[in-house]
Amino acid sequence: MTLGNRRNGCSPFFPFFILCPQFLLGIKSLPKPLLYIIYGLMAVVGLVAMYTLLNAGNPDSLLRSIIPNPAHDVYVAVLSSVLVFIFGFFVFFTRDREGFRHLVQLNADQIRKLRKSGKNDEEIAGSILAAMGSYSGYKHNMARKKLVIYLSEFQ
């Protein structure tokens, strides 16, 4: 997988390559220490974003020692807000994937039995969700689609 390759439709620029499907599907899970580092960065950058949003243009701001021109406060606020969004996206995406993988691993024996009895992944996903009390609706359909993807990866 190469990032920034125009042949696969990915943008070569930093904030936009995370929107590339090949990049997102390549993320399996984040190690716990890296996840905690991202949480810490989210908190620090979030505090910077909050402070700059509330004090943009203030001549007595704490940022004056770093950024002397008050007109640049807006750029700091926008950049820090975008970084918080990107960090949050990674955390949400990897946690979502981990939950479905864990669900498939917990039901591994039952999935193998259902496959031996001739059930396909759609039917297996439906039975797992039914056992969890989900029968219809938007969330049910989204969960079923994701579960089918993870069942197709499961051996």
MARBA-3410 file (N, C-alpha, C, O; in Angstrom, 1 decimal):
155
0.9,-1.2,0.0,0.0,0.0,0.0,0.9,1.2,0.0,1.7,1.4,0.9 ~ 0.7,2.1,-1.0,1.5,3.3,-1.0,0.5,4.5,-0.8,-0.5,4.5,-1.4 ~ 0.9,5.4,0.0,0.1,6.6,0.2,0.4,7.6,-0.8,1.5,7.7,-1.3 ~ -0.6,8.4,-1.2,-0.4,9.5,-2.1,-0.2,9.1,-3.5,0.3,9.8,-4.3 ~ -0.7,7.9,-3.8,-0.6,7.4,-5.2,-1.8,7.8,-6.0,-2.9,7.4,-5.5
-1.7,8.5,-7.1,-2.9,8.9,-7.8,-3.6,7.8,-8.5,-4.8,7.9,-8.8 ~ -2.9,6.7,-8.8,-3.5,5.5,-9.4,-4.6,4.9,-8.5,-5.6,4.4,-9.0 ~ -4.4,4.9,-7.2,-5.4,4.3,-6.3,-6.4,5.4,-5.8,-7.2,5.1,-4.9 ~ -6.3,6.6,-6.3,-7.2,7.7,-5.9,-6.9,8.3,-4.6,-7.8,9.1,-4.1 ~ -5.8,8.1,-4.0,-5.4,8.7,-2.7,-4.8,10.1,-2.9,-4.0,10.3,-3.9
-5.0,11.0,-2.1,-4.4,12.3,-2.1,-3.0,12.2,-1.5,-2.9,11.5,-0.5 ~ -2.0,12.9,-2.1,-0.7,12.8,-1.5,-0.5,13.8,-0.3,0.5,13.8,0.3 ~ -1.5,14.6,0.0,-1.4,15.6,1.0,-1.8,15.0,2.4,-2.8,14.2,2.4 ~ -1.1,15.4,3.4,-1.3,14.8,4.8,-2.7,14.6,5.3,-3.2,13.5,5.5 ~ -3.5,15.7,5.4,-4.8,15.5,6.1,-5.8,14.7,5.2,-6.8,14.2,5.7
-5.5,14.6,3.9,-6.5,14.0,3.0,-6.2,12.5,2.7,-7.1,11.8,2.2 ~ -5.0,12.0,3.0,-4.8,10.6,2.7,-5.5,9.7,3.6,-5.6,8.5,3.3 ~ -6.0,10.2,4.8,-6.7,9.3,5.7,-8.1,9.0,5.2,-8.7,8.1,5.7 ~ -8.5,9.7,4.2,-9.8,9.4,3.6,-9.7,8.4,2.5,-10.7,8.0,1.9 ~ -8.5,7.9,2.2,-8.3,6.9,1.2,-8.8,5.5,1.7,-8.4,5.1,2.8
-9.6,4.8,1.0,-10.1,3.5,1.5,-9.0,2.5,1.7,-9.1,1.7,2.6 ~ -8.0,2.5,0.8,-6.9,1.5,1.0,-6.1,1.8,2.3,-5.7,0.9,3.0 ~ -6.0,3.1,2.7,-5.3,3.4,3.9,-6.2,3.0,5.1,-5.7,2.4,6.1 ~ -7.5,3.3,5.1,-8.3,2.9,6.2,-8.5,1.4,6.4,-8.5,1.0,7.5 ~ -8.6,0.7,5.3,-8.7,-0.8,5.4,-7.4,-1.4,5.9,-7.4,-2.5,6.4
-6.3,-0.7,5.7,-5.0,-1.2,6.1,-4.8,-1.1,7.6,-3.9,-1.8,8.1 ~ -5.6,-0.3,8.3,-5.4,-0.2,9.7,-6.2,-1.4,10.4,-7.4,-1.5,10.3 ~ -5.4,-2.2,11.0,-6.1,-3.3,11.7,-6.5,-3.0,13.1,-7.6,-3.1,13.5 ~ -5.5,-2.5,13.9,-5.8,-2.0,15.2,-4.6,-1.2,15.7,-3.5,-1.4,15.2 ~ -4.8,-0.4,16.7,-3.8,0.4,17.2,-3.3,-0.2,18.5,-4.2,-0.7,19.3
-2.0,-0.3,18.8,-1.5,-0.8,20.1,-2.0,0.1,21.2,-2.2,1.3,21.0 ~ -2.2,-0.5,22.3,-2.7,0.2,23.5,-1.8,1.5,23.8,-2.4,2.5,24.1 ~ -0.5,1.3,23.9,0.3,2.5,24.2,0.1,3.7,23.2,0.0,4.8,23.5 ~ 0.0,3.3,21.9,-0.2,4.3,20.9,-1.6,4.9,21.0,-1.8,6.1,20.8 ~ -2.6,4.1,21.4,-3.9,4.6,21.6,-3.9,5.6,22.8,-4.6,6.7,22.7
-3.2,5.3,23.9,-3.1,6.3,25.0,-2.4,7.6,24.6,-2.7,8.6,25.1 ~ -1.4,7.4,23.8,-0.7,8.6,23.3,-1.6,9.5,22.5,-1.6,10.7,22.6 ~ -2.4,8.9,21.6,-3.4,9.6,20.8,-4.4,10.3,21.7,-4.8,11.4,21.5 ~ -4.9,9.6,22.8,-5.8,10.2,23.7,-5.2,11.4,24.4,-5.8,12.5,24.5 ~ -3.9,11.3,24.8,-3.2,12.5,25.4,-3.1,13.6,24.4,-3.3,14.8,24.8
-2.7,13.3,23.2,-2.6,14.4,22.2,-3.9,15.0,21.9,-4.0,16.2,21.7 ~ -5.0,14.2,21.9,-6.3,14.8,21.7,-6.7,15.8,22.8,-7.2,16.8,22.6 ~ -6.3,15.4,24.1,-6.6,16.3,25.2,-5.8,17.6,25.1,-6.3,18.7,25.3 ~ -4.5,17.5,24.8,-3.7,18.7,24.7,-4.1,19.5,23.6,-4.2,20.8,23.7 ~ -4.2,18.9,22.4,-4.6,19.7,21.2,-6.0,20.3,21.4,-6.3,21.4,20.9
-6.9,19.5,22.0,-8.2,20.0,22.3,-8.2,21.2,23.2,-9.0,22.2,23.0 ~ -7.4,21.2,24.2,-7.3,22.4,25.1,-6.7,23.6,24.3,-7.2,24.7,24.6 ~ -5.8,23.3,23.5,-5.2,24.4,22.6,-6.3,25.0,21.7,-6.5,26.2,21.6 ~ -7.1,24.1,21.1,-8.2,24.5,20.2,-9.2,25.3,21.0,-9.6,26.4,20.6 ~ -9.6,24.9,22.2,-10.6,25.6,23.0,-10.0,26.9,23.4,-10.8,27.9,23.3
-8.8,27.0,23.9,-8.2,28.2,24.3,-8.1,29.2,23.2,-8.5,30.4,23.3 ~ -7.7,28.8,22.0,-7.5,29.7,20.9,-8.9,30.2,20.3,-9.0,31.3,19.8 ~ -9.8,29.3,20.4,-11.2,29.7,19.9,-11.8,30.7,20.8,-12.4,31.7,20.4 ~ -11.5,30.6,22.1,-12.1,31.6,23.1,-11.3,32.8,23.2,-11.8,33.9,23.7 ~ -10.0,32.8,22.8,-9.2,34.0,23.0,-8.6,34.5,21.6,-7.5,35.1,21.6
-9.2,34.1,20.5,-8.7,34.6,19.2,-8.6,36.1,19.1,-9.6,36.8,19.4 ~ -7.5,36.6,18.8,-7.3,38.0,18.7,-7.0,38.8,19.9,-6.8,40.0,19.9 ~ -7.1,38.2,21.1,-6.8,38.8,22.4,-5.3,39.2,22.4,-4.5,38.3,22.4 ~ -5.0,40.5,22.6,-3.6,40.9,22.7,-2.9,40.4,24.0,-1.7,40.3,24.0 ~ -3.7,40.0,25.0,-3.1,39.5,26.3,-3.1,37.9,26.3,-2.9,37.4,27.4
-3.3,37.3,25.2,-3.4,35.8,25.2,-2.0,35.2,25.5,-1.0,35.8,25.3 ~ -2.1,34.0,26.1,-0.8,33.3,26.4,-0.1,32.9,25.1,1.1,32.6,25.2 ~ -0.7,32.9,24.0,-0.1,32.5,22.7,0.8,33.7,22.2,1.6,33.4,21.2 ~ 0.8,34.8,22.7,1.6,36.0,22.2,3.1,35.7,22.3,3.8,36.2,21.5 ~ 3.5,34.9,23.2,4.9,34.5,23.3,5.4,33.6,22.2,6.5,33.6,21.8
4.4,32.8,21.7,4.7,31.9,20.6,4.3,32.6,19.2,5.1,32.5,18.3 ~ 3.2,33.1,19.1,2.6,33.7,17.9,2.4,35.2,18.2,1.4,35.6,18.8 ~ 3.3,36.1,17.8,3.1,37.5,18.1,1.9,38.2,17.4,1.4,39.1,18.0 ~ 1.6,37.7,16.3,0.5,38.4,15.5,-0.8,37.8,15.9,-1.1,36.6,15.7 ~ -1.8,38.6,16.5,-3.1,38.0,16.9,-3.9,37.5,15.7,-4.8,36.8,15.9
-3.6,38.0,14.5,-4.4,37.6,13.4,-4.2,36.1,13.0,-5.0,35.5,12.4 ~ -3.1,35.5,13.5,-2.8,34.1,13.2,-3.5,33.2,14.2,-3.4,32.0,14.1 ~ -4.1,33.7,15.2,-4.8,32.8,16.2,-5.9,32.0,15.5,-6.1,30.8,15.9 ~ -6.6,32.5,14.5,-7.6,31.8,13.8,-7.0,30.5,13.1,-7.6,29.5,13.1 ~ -5.8,30.7,12.6,-5.2,29.6,11.9,-4.8,28.5,12.9,-4.9,27.3,12.6
-4.3,28.9,14.1,-4.0,27.9,15.1,-5.3,27.2,15.6,-5.3,26.0,15.8 ~ -6.4,27.9,15.7,-7.6,27.3,16.2,-8.1,26.3,15.1,-8.6,25.2,15.5 ~ -8.1,26.7,13.9,-8.6,25.8,12.8,-7.7,24.5,12.7,-8.2,23.4,12.7 ~ -6.4,24.7,12.7,-5.5,23.6,12.6,-5.6,22.7,13.8,-5.7,21.4,13.7 ~ -5.7,23.2,15.0,-5.9,22.3,16.2,-7.2,21.6,16.2,-7.3,20.5,16.6
-8.2,22.3,15.7,-9.6,21.6,15.6,-9.5,20.5,14.6,-10.1,19.4,14.9 ~ -8.9,20.7,13.5,-8.8,19.6,12.5,-7.9,18.5,13.1,-8.3,17.3,12.8 ~ -6.9,18.7,13.8,-6.1,17.7,14.4,-6.9,16.9,15.4,-6.8,15.6,15.4 ~ -7.7,17.5,16.2,-8.6,16.8,17.1,-9.5,15.9,16.4,-9.8,14.8,16.8 ~ -10.1,16.4,15.3,-11.0,15.6,14.5,-10.3,14.4,13.9,-10.8,13.3,14.0
-9.1,14.5,13.4,-8.3,13.4,12.8,-8.0,12.4,13.9,-8.2,11.2,13.7 ~ -7.5,12.8,15.1,-7.2,11.9,16.2,-8.5,11.2,16.6,-8.4,9.9,16.8 ~ -9.6,11.9,16.7,-10.8,11.2,17.1,-11.3,10.2,16.1,-11.8,9.2,16.4 ~ -11.1,10.5,14.8,-11.5,9.6,13.7,-10.7,8.3,13.9,-11.3,7.2,13.8 ~ -9.4,8.4,14.1,-8.6,7.2,14.2,-9.0,6.4,15.4,-9.1,5.1,15.3
-9.3,7.0,16.5,-9.7,6.3,17.7,-11.0,5.6,17.5,-11.2,4.4,17.8 ~ -12.0,6.3,16.9,-13.3,5.7,16.7,-13.2,4.6,15.7,-13.8,3.5,15.9 ~ -12.5,4.8,14.6,-12.4,3.8,13.5,-11.8,2.5,14.1,-12.3,1.4,13.8 ~ -10.6,2.6,14.8,-10.0,1.4,15.3,-10.8,0.7,16.4,-10.8,-0.5,16.4 ~ -11.4,1.5,17.2,-12.2,0.9,18.3,-13.5,0.2,17.7,-13.9,-0.9,18.2
-14.0,0.7,16.6,-15.2,0.1,16.0,-14.7,-1.2,15.4,-15.5,-2.2,15.5 ~ -13.6,-1.2,14.7,-13.1,-2.5,14.1,-12.8,-3.5,15.2,-13.1,-4.7,15.0 ~ -12.2,-3.1,16.3,-11.8,-4.0,17.3,-13.1,-4.7,17.9,-13.1,-5.9,18.2 ~ -14.2,-3.9,18.1,-15.4,-4.5,18.6,-16.0,-5.6,17.8,-16.4,-6.6,18.3 ~ -16.0,-5.4,16.5,-16.5,-6.4,15.6,-15.6,-7.6,15.5,-16.1,-8.8,15.5
-14.3,-7.4,15.5,-13.4,-8.5,15.5,-13.5,-9.4,16.8,-13.5,-10.6,16.8 ~ -13.7,-8.7,17.9,-13.9,-9.4,19.2,-15.2,-10.2,19.2,-15.2,-11.3,19.7 ~ -16.2,-9.6,18.6,-17.5,-10.3,18.5,-17.4,-11.6,17.7,-17.9,-12.6,18.1 ~ -16.7,-11.5,16.6,-16.5,-12.7,15.8,-15.6,-13.7,16.5,-15.9,-14.9,16.4 ~ -14.6,-13.3,17.2,-13.8,-14.2,18.0,-14.5,-14.9,19.1,-14.3,-16.1,19.4
-15.4,-14.1,19.8,-16.2,-14.7,20.8,-17.2,-15.8,20.3,-17.4,-16.8,21.0 ~ -17.6,-15.6,19.1,-18.6,-16.6,18.6,-18.0,-17.5,17.5,-18.7,-18.0,16.7 ~ -16.7,-17.7,17.6,-15.9,-18.5,16.6,-16.5,-19.9,16.5,-16.7,-20.4,15.4 ~ -16.7,-20.6,17.6,-17.2,-22.0,17.5,-18.6,-22.0,16.9,-18.9,-22.9,16.0 ~ -19.5,-21.1,17.3,-20.8,-21.1,16.7,-20.8,-20.7,15.2,-21.6,-21.3,14.5
-19.9,-19.9,14.8,-19.8,-19.5,13.4,-19.4,-20.7,12.6,-19.9,-20.9,11.5 ~ -18.4,-21.4,13.1,-17.9,-22.6,12.4,-19.0,-23.7,12.3,-19.2,-24.3,11.2 ~ -19.8,-23.8,13.3,-21.0,-24.8,13.3,-22.0,-24.4,12.2,-22.5,-25.2,11.5 ~ -22.3,-23.1,12.2,-23.3,-22.6,11.3,-22.8,-22.7,9.8,-23.6,-23.0,8.9 ~ -21.5,-22.5,9.6,-20.9,-22.6,8.3,-21.0,-24.1,7.8,-21.2,-24.4,6.7
-20.7,-25.0,8.8,-20.7,-26.5,8.4,-22.2,-26.9,8.1,-22.4,-27.8,7.3 ~ -23.1,-26.2,8.7,-24.5,-26.6,8.4,-25.0,-25.9,7.1,-26.2,-26.0,6.8 ~ -24.2,-25.1,6.4,-24.5,-24.5,5.1,-25.0,-23.1,5.2,-25.5,-22.6,4.1 ~ -24.9,-22.4,6.3,-25.3,-21.0,6.3,-24.3,-20.1,5.7,-23.1,-20.4,5.8 ~ -24.7,-19.1,5.1,-23.8,-18.1,4.5,-23.5,-17.0,5.5,-24.2,-16.9,6.6
-22.6,-16.1,5.2,-22.2,-15.0,6.1,-23.4,-14.1,6.4,-23.5,-13.6,7.6 ~ -24.3,-13.8,5.5,-25.4,-12.9,5.7,-26.3,-13.6,6.8,-26.8,-12.9,7.7 ~ -26.6,-14.8,6.7,-27.5,-15.5,7.7,-26.8,-15.6,9.0,-27.5,-15.5,10.1 ~ -25.5,-15.8,9.0,-24.8,-15.9,10.3,-24.8,-14.6,11.0,-25.0,-14.5,12.2 ~ -24.6,-13.5,10.2,-24.6,-12.1,10.8,-26.0,-11.8,11.4,-26.1,-11.3,12.4
-27.0,-12.2,10.6,-28.4,-12.0,11.1,-28.7,-12.8,12.4,-29.3,-12.2,13.3 ~ -28.2,-14.0,12.5,-28.4,-14.8,13.7,-27.6,-14.2,14.9,-28.1,-14.2,16.0 ~ -26.4,-13.7,14.7,-25.6,-13.1,15.8,-26.3,-11.8,16.3,-26.5,-11.6,17.5 ~ -26.8,-11.0,15.3,-27.5,-9.8,15.7,-28.8,-10.1,16.4,-29.2,-9.4,17.3 ~ -29.5,-11.1,15.9,-30.8,-11.5,16.6,-30.5,-11.9,18.0,-31.3,-11.7,18.9
-29.4,-12.7,18.2,-29.1,-13.1,19.6,-28.8,-11.9,20.5,-29.0,-12.0,21.7 ~ -28.4,-10.8,19.9,-28.1,-9.6,20.7,-29.3,-8.7,20.8,-29.3,-7.7,21.5 ~ -30.4,-9.1,20.2,-31.7,-8.4,20.3,-31.9,-7.3,19.2,-32.7,-6.5,19.4 ~ -31.1,-7.4,18.2,-31.2,-6.4,17.1,-31.9,-7.1,15.9,-31.4,-8.2,15.4 ~ -33.0,-6.6,15.4,-33.8,-7.2,14.4,-34.0,-6.3,13.1,-34.1,-6.9,12.0
-34.0,-5.0,13.3,-34.3,-4.2,12.2,-33.8,-2.7,12.5,-33.5,-2.4,13.7 ~ -33.8,-1.9,11.5,-33.5,-0.5,11.7,-32.1,-0.2,11.1,-31.4,-1.0,10.6 ~ -31.8,1.1,11.1,-30.6,1.6,10.4,-29.4,1.0,11.1,-28.5,0.6,10.4 ~ -29.3,1.1,12.4,-28.1,0.6,13.1,-28.0,-0.9,12.9,-26.8,-1.4,12.7 ~ -29.1,-1.6,12.8,-29.0,-3.1,12.6,-28.4,-3.4,11.2,-27.6,-4.2,11.0
-28.9,-2.6,10.2,-28.4,-2.8,8.8,-26.9,-2.5,8.7,-26.1,-3.2,8.1 ~ -26.5,-1.4,9.4,-25.0,-1.0,9.4,-24.2,-2.1,10.1,-23.2,-2.5,9.6 ~ -24.7,-2.6,11.2,-23.9,-3.6,12.0,-23.9,-4.9,11.2,-22.9,-5.6,11.2 ~ -25.0,-5.2,10.5,-25.0,-6.4,9.7,-24.0,-6.4,8.5,-23.3,-7.3,8.3 ~ -23.9,-5.2,7.9,-22.9,-5.1,6.8,-21.5,-5.2,7.3,-20.7,-5.9,6.7
-21.2,-4.5,8.4,-19.9,-4.6,9.0,-19.6,-6.0,9.4,-18.4,-6.5,9.2 ~ -20.5,-6.7,10.0,-20.3,-8.0,10.5,-20.1,-9.0,9.4,-19.3,-9.9,9.5 ~ -20.8,-8.8,8.3,-20.5,-9.7,7.1,-19.1,-9.5,6.6,-18.5,-10.5,6.2 ~ -18.6,-8.3,6.6,-17.2,-8.1,6.2,-16.2,-8.8,7.1,-15.3,-9.4,6.6 ~ -16.4,-8.7,8.4,-15.5,-9.4,9.3,-15.7,-10.9,9.3,-14.8,-11.7,9.5
-16.9,-11.4,9.0,-17.1,-12.8,8.8,-16.4,-13.3,7.6,-15.9,-14.5,7.6 ~ -16.4,-12.5,6.5,-15.7,-13.0,5.3,-14.2,-13.1,5.6,-13.5,-13.9,4.9 ~ -13.6,-12.3,6.5,-12.2,-12.4,6.8,-11.9,-13.6,7.8,-10.8,-14.0,7.8 ~ -12.9,-14.0,8.5,-12.8,-15.1,9.5,-12.7,-16.4,8.8,-13.4,-16.7,7.9 ~ -11.7,-17.2,9.3,-11.5,-18.6,8.7,-12.2,-19.6,9.6,-12.1,-20.8,9.2
END
